[in-house]
Amino acid sequence: MDGHLIHLNREEEYSEGASRGRSGRVEGMDKDLLQLVFDNMYNGIYIADGQGVTLGVNKTFEEMSGIPAEELVGRSLYDLVGPDNYFSGAASLVVIERRAPVTATYSTKTGRKLLVKGKPIFDPDGEIRYIISTIWDLTVVQYQQEIDADMARDHLLAEEDIIACSDQMGQVIDLALQVANSDSTLLITGETGVGKSLLGKMIHRASARKDRPLMQINCASIPESLIESELFGYEAGSFTGADRRGKPGLFEMADGGTVFLDEISELPLHLQSKLLGVLQDKEFFKIGGRRVRTVDVRLIAATNRDLTRLVAEGRFRADLFYRLNVVPISIPPLRERREDIPLLVSYFLDKFNRSHNTYKTFSGELIEHLSRLPWRGNIRELENTIERLIVTGSTGERLLFSLVEGEEIREDRPLPEQLAEFEEKILLQARRRYGSTRKIAAAIGISQASVARKLHRIDMEEKRGNGK
C-alpha cells in the first residue's frame, strides 16, 4: 500500500467497511482497487487518527502540496503545524477540539493555499477514531493592478483564511465549491464584514480560471465620474486629462479570469446597462472608442443591500438583477453562527500575536463574553477588536463590552433611533480613548473619513442643542 492509504489491510476494518457497502459496490473490491481510487481522486485526501497522527495521504495531496507522503505519515499534526513549519494550521486539530466537522483554509511550507474540510469518524464508544480531510488547492493568484486603495491594501496583506464549523457556513462553502468550476455569474449577499470578498476570492482560486487574473473593485469607493474608465478603460485623447496612451479597464485586464464587483448596488444606472451588455454579449466599447472589445470573464458581484427593494424603487435595473442572480450565495451574519466565534477568536489571536510579537492568551471567560456580543460589524469588527485587545490589553475594553451588553431595548422607539444613539456613544467614548480620527477608525473598523464626518455631525447637533 506504499504508505499512502490508511491501514485498510486490517481484515476487521476492511470487513466492517465492506459490509456497509451499498448494492454490493464496495464488497469484493480488493486493496489495489481501493488504492487506485484513493490516489486518482481529483481532491487531496489527508487521514489522521483521533490523536492527530497522520495515517495517510493520497498522491493528489502530494502533488498539490508539494510534500511527499513519507515526510508526513506517522507524524503528529501538532508537530507539523506552526510558523515556518509544514502547515500554517490543520483542520484536523480543530476537529479534535470541536468534535465536529470543520472547514478551513491553510498554507503549506511550499507556498500552496489549501481549503480543507475535515470530518470526524467516531468509534462505538463515541471517541474520534479517524479524521478524514478533503482538500482543494487554492493557490494564491497574482493581482495585476491595484484598482482601489482599500482592496489593494487587503491584497498586499498576508492572505486571510476561512475557518468555520457551523452548518450555515458549511453549506455556503459547499455551494461555493459546487459552482466554482462553472462560468455562471454569482451574486454574494450579506452584511458588511461577513467575508463576501474573501469568499469570492476562494471561488476564483477553486475555479479553472485560477491561473488567470482576479480583478477586484469596490463600486462604492470610486467616484461616479471615474468608475466607467476604471471598468472599461479609455482610448488615447478621449477626454481632457486622459493618458495619451489610453488605458485598459478592469474587464480588459481580467480577460480569461474573474471580475469581482463589490457593492454592486452602488453602480450608476447608466453603467448598469453597459455591464449588462458585457454579461450578455462579452463585448463593450472603451470610452472614446469605436472598436468593439471582446472579453472572456466570469463575474462575481457582491452587495450588502436588498437588490429586490432597489429594483422596486427604480434604483437598480431589473434585467441586470436577474442576470446577476443566476446563483445567489447568502453569507449569514456572525451573530447567527456563534459557534464560529471561538474559532475565529483563536485564529485572530494567533495572527496578531505573531504580527505584534506578543504571546497573549484569552481566558475562557473572555472568549465566552466575546461569543455573546452582537458583532454588528461581523468578522471585520471581531478582527479589529481582537487586534485592539492584543495591542492595548483587555483593560478598558470591558467598558466597551459593558456598553454593548448594557443597551436597553426600547419598544417605544424606532430601531434606527436606538442604533444612532448607540453609535454616538461608541464614537464619543472612542474619541476620549484614542483621540485622533485615524486611531478611532482603526479601532472600530470604519474609514477615517466616516469617523470625521460622524463626529462633526455629533458636535454640530450638540452645539445646536446648547443654542450656540
C-alpha positions as CSV (number, residue, x, y, z in Angstrom):
1,M,0.0,0.0,0.0
2,D,3.2,2.1,-0.2
3,G,2.3,4.2,2.9
4,H,-0.3,6.3,1.2
5,L,-3.5,4.7,2.3
6,I,-4.8,4.3,5.8
7,H,-4.3,0.7,7.0
8,L,-7.3,-0.9,5.4
9,N,-5.4,-4.2,5.2
10,R,-6.6,-4.9,8.7
11,E,-9.1,-7.5,8.0
12,E,-11.6,-6.5,10.6
13,E,-11.6,-2.9,9.4
14,Y,-11.9,-3.9,5.8
15,S,-14.7,-6.3,6.5
16,E,-16.6,-3.7,8.6
17,G,-16.3,-1.2,5.7
18,A,-17.3,-3.7,3.1
19,S,-20.4,-4.8,5.0
20,R,-21.6,-1.2,4.8
21,G,-21.4,-1.0,1.0
22,R,-24.5,-0.1,-0.9
23,S,-25.8,-2.6,-3.5
24,G,-22.5,-4.5,-3.2
25,R,-20.4,-1.7,-4.7
26,V,-17.8,-2.0,-2.0
27,E,-18.0,-5.7,-1.4
28,G,-15.4,-7.5,-3.4
29,M,-13.2,-4.6,-4.0
30,D,-9.6,-5.5,-3.4
31,K,-7.0,-3.3,-1.7
32,D,-5.3,-2.5,-5.0
33,L,-8.5,-1.1,-6.5
34,L,-9.2,0.9,-3.3
35,Q,-5.6,2.3,-3.5
36,L,-6.2,3.1,-7.2
37,V,-9.4,5.0,-6.4
38,F,-7.7,6.8,-3.4
39,D,-4.7,8.0,-5.4
40,N,-6.7,9.1,-8.5
41,M,-9.3,11.4,-6.9
42,Y,-9.3,15.0,-8.0
43,N,-9.3,16.2,-4.4
44,G,-6.5,15.6,-1.9
45,I,-7.2,13.3,1.0
46,Y,-5.5,13.5,4.3
47,I,-6.3,10.9,7.0
48,A,-5.3,11.3,10.7
49,D,-6.3,9.4,13.8
50,G,-8.1,10.7,16.8
51,Q,-4.8,12.0,18.3
52,G,-3.8,13.9,15.2
53,V,-1.2,11.4,13.9
54,T,-1.0,11.3,10.1
55,L,-2.1,7.9,8.8
56,G,-2.0,8.5,5.1
57,V,-2.4,11.0,2.2
58,N,-3.2,10.3,-1.4
59,K,-1.0,11.1,-4.4
60,T,-3.2,14.1,-5.3
61,F,-2.4,15.7,-2.0
62,E,1.3,15.1,-2.5
63,E,1.1,16.8,-5.9
64,M,-1.0,19.8,-4.8
65,S,1.0,20.4,-1.6
66,G,4.5,19.5,-2.9
67,I,5.1,17.4,0.2
68,P,5.9,13.7,-0.1
69,A,3.9,11.2,2.0
70,E,7.0,9.9,3.8
71,E,7.5,13.3,5.4
72,L,4.0,13.2,6.9
73,V,2.9,9.7,7.6
74,G,3.4,8.7,11.2
75,R,4.0,12.2,12.4
76,S,1.6,14.2,14.6
77,L,0.0,17.3,13.2
78,Y,0.8,19.0,16.4
79,D,4.5,18.8,15.3
80,L,3.7,19.7,11.6
81,V,1.8,22.9,12.3
82,G,3.2,26.3,13.1
83,P,5.3,29.2,11.8
84,D,7.8,28.1,9.2
85,N,6.5,24.5,9.6
86,Y,4.8,22.2,7.1
87,F,1.3,23.8,7.6
88,S,0.1,27.1,8.9
89,G,-2.8,25.2,10.6
90,A,-4.7,22.0,10.4
91,A,-8.4,21.4,10.2
92,S,-7.9,18.0,11.9
93,L,-6.7,19.6,15.1
94,V,-9.7,21.8,15.2
95,V,-11.9,18.8,14.6
96,I,-10.3,17.1,17.6
97,E,-11.0,20.2,19.7
98,R,-14.6,20.7,18.5
99,R,-15.6,17.1,17.9
100,A,-17.4,18.4,14.8
101,P,-16.8,18.9,11.0
102,V,-14.6,21.9,10.3
103,T,-13.8,23.9,7.1
104,A,-10.7,26.0,7.0
105,T,-8.0,27.3,4.6
106,Y,-4.3,27.0,5.4
107,S,-0.9,27.5,3.7
108,T,1.9,25.0,3.2
109,K,5.6,25.5,3.5
110,T,5.7,25.1,-0.3
111,G,3.6,28.2,-0.8
112,R,0.3,26.4,-1.6
113,K,-3.0,27.6,-0.3
114,L,-5.4,24.8,0.6
115,L,-9.0,24.6,1.5
116,V,-9.7,21.7,3.9
117,K,-12.9,20.1,5.0
118,G,-12.3,17.8,8.0
119,K,-14.8,15.3,9.2
120,P,-14.6,13.1,12.4
121,I,-15.3,9.4,12.3
122,F,-16.4,8.1,15.7
123,D,-16.0,4.6,17.2
124,P,-18.8,2.8,19.0
125,D,-17.7,4.4,22.3
126,G,-18.1,8.0,20.9
127,E,-14.3,8.6,20.6
128,I,-12.8,10.1,17.4
129,R,-11.2,7.2,15.5
130,Y,-10.3,8.9,12.3
131,I,-10.4,12.3,10.8
132,I,-11.0,12.3,7.0
133,S,-10.0,15.6,5.4
134,T,-10.8,16.5,1.8
135,I,-8.6,19.2,0.2
136,W,-8.9,21.7,-2.6
137,D,-5.9,23.6,-4.0
138,L,-6.5,27.4,-3.7
139,T,-3.0,28.5,-4.6
140,V,-2.8,32.3,-4.5
141,V,-3.3,34.1,-7.8
142,Q,-1.3,37.2,-8.8
143,Y,-3.2,40.5,-8.8
144,Q,-2.2,42.7,-11.8
145,Q,-3.3,46.1,-10.7
146,E,-4.2,48.0,-7.5
147,I,-7.6,49.4,-8.6
148,D,-8.8,50.6,-5.3
149,A,-6.8,51.6,-2.2
150,D,-8.9,49.6,0.3
151,M,-8.9,46.5,-1.9
152,A,-5.2,46.9,-2.8
153,R,-4.3,47.1,0.9
154,D,-6.2,43.8,1.5
155,H,-4.3,42.1,-1.4
156,L,-0.9,43.2,0.0
157,L,-1.6,41.9,3.5
158,A,-0.9,38.3,4.4
159,E,-3.5,36.1,2.8
160,E,-6.6,35.7,5.0
161,D,-8.0,32.3,6.0
162,I,-11.5,30.9,6.1
163,I,-12.3,28.9,9.3
164,A,-15.8,27.7,10.3
165,C,-17.5,24.8,11.9
166,S,-21.1,26.0,11.7
167,D,-23.6,24.2,9.5
168,Q,-24.6,27.5,7.9
169,M,-21.1,28.3,6.7
170,G,-20.5,24.7,5.7
171,Q,-23.5,24.9,3.4
172,V,-22.2,28.3,2.0
173,I,-18.7,26.8,1.3
174,D,-20.2,23.6,-0.2
175,L,-22.3,25.7,-2.6
176,A,-19.3,27.9,-3.5
177,L,-17.2,24.9,-4.3
178,Q,-20.0,23.3,-6.3
179,V,-20.3,26.3,-8.6
180,A,-16.6,27.3,-8.7
181,N,-15.8,25.5,-11.9
182,S,-18.8,26.8,-13.8
183,D,-18.9,30.1,-15.6
184,S,-22.2,31.1,-14.0
185,T,-22.5,34.7,-12.7
186,L,-22.6,34.7,-8.9
187,L,-24.2,37.2,-6.5
188,I,-22.9,37.1,-3.0
189,T,-25.0,38.8,-0.4
190,G,-24.5,39.5,3.3
191,E,-24.0,42.2,5.8
192,T,-20.8,44.4,5.9
193,G,-17.9,42.4,7.3
194,V,-19.1,38.8,6.8
195,G,-16.4,38.0,4.3
196,K,-18.0,38.4,0.8
197,S,-14.8,39.3,-0.9
198,L,-12.9,36.5,0.8
199,L,-15.5,34.0,-0.5
200,G,-15.3,35.5,-4.0
201,K,-11.5,35.1,-3.8
202,M,-11.9,31.5,-2.7
203,I,-14.3,30.7,-5.6
204,H,-11.8,32.1,-8.1
205,R,-9.0,30.1,-6.7
206,A,-11.1,26.9,-6.9
207,S,-12.1,27.5,-10.5
208,A,-10.5,26.6,-13.8
209,R,-9.7,30.3,-14.2
210,K,-7.3,30.3,-11.1
211,D,-4.2,30.9,-13.3
212,R,-5.8,34.0,-14.9
213,P,-6.3,37.4,-13.2
214,L,-8.7,38.1,-10.5
215,M,-9.6,41.8,-10.7
216,Q,-11.5,43.3,-7.8
217,I,-13.1,46.8,-7.3
218,N,-15.4,48.4,-4.8
219,C,-18.0,50.3,-6.7
220,A,-18.8,52.5,-3.7
221,S,-15.3,53.7,-3.4
222,I,-14.8,55.1,-6.9
223,P,-16.3,58.5,-7.9
224,E,-19.1,58.2,-10.4
225,S,-17.0,60.3,-12.9
226,L,-14.2,57.8,-12.8
227,I,-15.8,54.4,-12.5
228,E,-16.6,53.9,-16.2
229,S,-13.0,54.4,-17.1
230,E,-11.8,52.1,-14.3
231,L,-14.2,49.3,-15.5
232,F,-13.9,49.7,-19.3
233,G,-10.9,51.9,-19.9
234,Y,-10.5,54.7,-22.5
235,E,-8.8,55.4,-25.8
236,A,-6.0,57.9,-26.2
237,G,-7.2,61.5,-26.1
238,S,-10.8,60.6,-25.3
239,F,-11.2,63.4,-22.7
240,T,-9.2,66.2,-21.1
241,G,-6.6,64.9,-18.8
242,A,-6.7,61.4,-20.3
243,D,-3.4,59.5,-20.6
244,R,-2.2,60.0,-24.2
245,R,-1.5,56.2,-24.4
246,G,-5.1,55.4,-23.3
247,K,-5.8,53.0,-20.5
248,P,-7.1,49.4,-20.2
249,G,-10.1,48.8,-18.0
250,L,-10.7,46.2,-15.4
251,F,-12.6,43.9,-17.7
252,E,-9.9,44.0,-20.3
253,M,-7.2,43.2,-17.8
254,A,-9.2,40.3,-16.4
255,D,-9.6,38.6,-19.8
256,G,-9.7,34.9,-19.2
257,G,-10.1,35.4,-15.4
258,T,-12.6,36.8,-12.9
259,V,-14.0,40.2,-12.1
260,F,-15.3,40.8,-8.6
261,L,-17.5,43.8,-8.2
262,D,-18.1,44.6,-4.6
263,E,-21.0,46.9,-3.6
264,I,-22.6,46.3,-7.0
265,S,-25.7,48.2,-5.7
266,E,-23.7,51.5,-6.0
267,L,-23.0,51.2,-9.7
268,P,-24.7,54.1,-11.5
269,L,-27.7,53.3,-13.6
270,H,-26.2,54.2,-16.9
271,L,-23.3,51.8,-16.3
272,Q,-25.6,49.1,-15.3
273,S,-26.8,48.8,-18.8
274,K,-23.2,48.7,-20.1
275,L,-22.4,46.0,-17.6
276,L,-25.5,44.0,-18.8
277,G,-24.1,44.2,-22.3
278,V,-20.8,42.7,-21.2
279,L,-22.6,39.9,-19.4
280,Q,-24.8,39.0,-22.3
281,D,-22.5,39.6,-25.3
282,K,-19.0,39.6,-23.8
283,E,-18.5,42.9,-25.7
284,F,-18.0,46.6,-24.8
285,F,-16.6,49.9,-26.0
286,K,-13.9,51.8,-24.3
287,I,-14.6,55.4,-23.6
288,G,-14.0,57.3,-26.8
289,G,-13.5,54.0,-28.7
290,R,-15.1,52.9,-31.9
291,R,-13.8,49.3,-31.9
292,V,-15.8,46.6,-30.1
293,R,-13.7,44.9,-27.4
294,T,-14.4,41.2,-26.7
295,V,-13.6,39.7,-23.4
296,D,-14.0,36.3,-21.6
297,V,-14.6,37.0,-18.0
298,R,-16.6,35.4,-15.1
299,L,-18.4,38.0,-13.0
300,I,-18.9,37.7,-9.2
301,A,-20.9,40.5,-7.7
302,A,-21.4,41.3,-4.0
303,T,-23.7,43.6,-2.0
304,N,-25.0,44.2,1.5
305,R,-28.1,45.9,0.1
306,D,-31.5,44.4,-0.8
307,L,-31.4,44.5,-4.6
308,T,-35.0,43.4,-4.9
309,R,-36.1,46.5,-3.0
310,L,-33.8,48.7,-5.1
311,V,-35.3,47.3,-8.2
312,A,-38.8,48.1,-6.9
313,E,-37.6,51.6,-6.2
314,G,-36.2,52.0,-9.7
315,R,-32.6,52.4,-8.4
316,F,-31.3,49.1,-9.9
317,R,-32.1,47.6,-13.3
318,A,-34.4,44.6,-13.1
319,D,-32.8,42.9,-16.1
320,L,-29.3,43.3,-14.6
321,F,-30.5,41.9,-11.3
322,Y,-31.9,38.8,-12.9
323,R,-28.7,38.4,-14.9
324,L,-26.6,38.7,-11.7
325,N,-28.8,36.5,-9.6
326,V,-28.1,33.3,-11.5
327,V,-26.5,31.7,-8.5
328,P,-27.2,33.6,-5.3
329,I,-25.0,32.9,-2.3
330,S,-26.0,34.4,1.0
331,I,-23.5,34.6,3.9
332,P,-25.2,34.6,7.3
333,P,-24.1,37.3,9.9
334,L,-21.8,36.2,12.6
335,R,-24.5,36.5,15.3
336,E,-26.4,33.7,13.6
337,R,-23.5,31.3,13.7
338,R,-22.0,31.9,17.1
339,E,-20.2,28.5,17.2
340,D,-17.7,30.0,14.7
341,I,-16.7,32.8,17.0
342,P,-14.3,30.9,19.3
343,L,-12.6,29.5,16.2
344,L,-12.2,33.0,14.7
345,V,-11.0,34.4,18.1
346,S,-8.3,31.7,18.3
347,Y,-7.3,32.4,14.7
348,F,-7.1,36.2,15.1
349,L,-5.3,35.8,18.4
350,D,-2.6,33.7,16.8
351,K,-2.4,36.0,13.8
352,F,-1.9,39.2,15.8
353,N,0.3,37.7,18.4
354,R,2.6,36.8,15.5
355,S,2.4,40.2,13.8
356,H,2.9,42.2,17.1
357,N,5.5,39.7,18.6
358,T,3.3,39.1,21.6
359,Y,2.3,36.0,23.5
360,K,-1.1,36.9,25.0
361,T,-3.8,34.5,25.7
362,F,-7.6,34.9,26.3
363,S,-9.4,33.3,29.2
364,G,-12.3,31.1,28.6
365,E,-14.5,33.7,30.3
366,L,-13.4,36.4,27.8
367,I,-13.9,34.1,24.8
368,E,-17.4,33.3,26.1
369,H,-18.0,37.0,26.6
370,L,-16.9,37.7,23.0
371,S,-19.2,35.0,21.8
372,R,-22.3,36.7,23.3
373,L,-21.7,40.1,21.7
374,P,-23.9,41.1,18.7
375,W,-21.0,41.9,16.3
376,R,-22.9,44.2,14.1
377,G,-19.8,44.7,12.0
378,N,-19.4,40.8,11.8
379,I,-15.9,39.3,11.3
380,R,-14.3,42.6,10.4
381,E,-15.4,44.1,13.7
382,L,-14.3,40.9,15.6
383,E,-10.9,41.0,13.9
384,N,-10.4,44.7,14.8
385,T,-11.4,44.0,18.4
386,I,-9.0,41.1,18.8
387,E,-6.1,43.2,17.5
388,R,-7.1,46.1,19.8
389,L,-7.1,43.7,22.8
390,I,-3.7,42.4,21.7
391,V,-2.2,45.8,21.3
392,T,-3.8,47.6,24.4
393,G,-4.6,44.6,26.6
394,S,-8.1,43.9,27.9
395,T,-8.1,46.7,30.5
396,G,-10.7,49.3,29.4
397,E,-12.2,47.1,26.7
398,R,-14.7,45.7,29.2
399,L,-16.1,49.2,29.3
400,L,-17.0,48.8,25.6
401,F,-18.4,45.3,26.1
402,S,-20.5,46.5,29.1
403,L,-21.8,49.4,26.9
404,V,-22.8,46.9,24.2
405,E,-24.4,44.4,26.6
406,G,-25.9,47.2,28.7
407,E,-28.0,48.7,26.0
408,E,-31.7,48.5,26.9
409,I,-34.2,47.6,24.2
410,R,-36.8,50.3,23.9
411,E,-40.1,49.1,22.3
412,D,-41.4,52.7,22.3
413,R,-38.6,54.0,20.0
414,P,-37.8,53.0,16.4
415,L,-34.7,50.9,15.9
416,P,-32.8,53.5,13.7
417,E,-33.1,56.0,16.6
418,Q,-31.7,53.5,19.1
419,L,-28.9,52.5,16.7
420,A,-28.0,56.1,16.1
421,E,-27.8,56.8,19.9
422,F,-25.7,53.7,20.4
423,E,-23.3,54.7,17.6
424,E,-22.9,58.2,19.1
425,K,-22.0,56.6,22.5
426,I,-19.4,54.4,20.8
427,L,-17.8,57.3,18.9
428,L,-17.7,59.7,21.8
429,Q,-16.1,57.0,24.0
430,A,-13.6,56.1,21.3
431,R,-12.7,59.8,20.9
432,R,-12.0,60.0,24.6
433,R,-9.9,56.9,24.5
434,Y,-8.0,57.2,21.2
435,G,-8.0,61.0,20.4
436,S,-7.3,61.0,16.7
437,T,-9.8,60.1,14.0
438,R,-7.2,57.8,12.5
439,K,-6.8,55.7,15.7
440,I,-10.6,55.7,16.1
441,A,-11.1,54.4,12.6
442,A,-8.5,51.6,13.1
443,A,-10.1,50.6,16.4
444,I,-13.8,50.4,15.3
445,G,-13.3,49.3,11.8
446,I,-14.6,52.1,9.6
447,S,-12.9,54.7,7.4
448,Q,-11.2,57.8,8.9
449,A,-13.5,59.9,6.7
450,S,-16.6,58.3,8.2
451,V,-15.3,58.9,11.7
452,A,-14.6,62.6,11.0
453,R,-18.0,63.1,9.3
454,K,-19.9,61.4,12.1
455,L,-18.1,63.2,14.9
456,H,-18.6,66.5,13.1
457,R,-22.4,65.8,12.9
458,I,-22.5,64.9,16.6
459,D,-20.6,68.1,17.6
460,M,-22.9,70.3,15.4
461,E,-26.0,68.7,16.9
462,E,-24.6,69.3,20.4
463,K,-23.9,73.0,19.6
464,R,-27.4,73.5,18.2
465,G,-28.8,71.8,21.3
466,N,-26.9,74.3,23.5
467,G,-28.1,77.3,21.5
468,K,-24.6,78.1,20.2
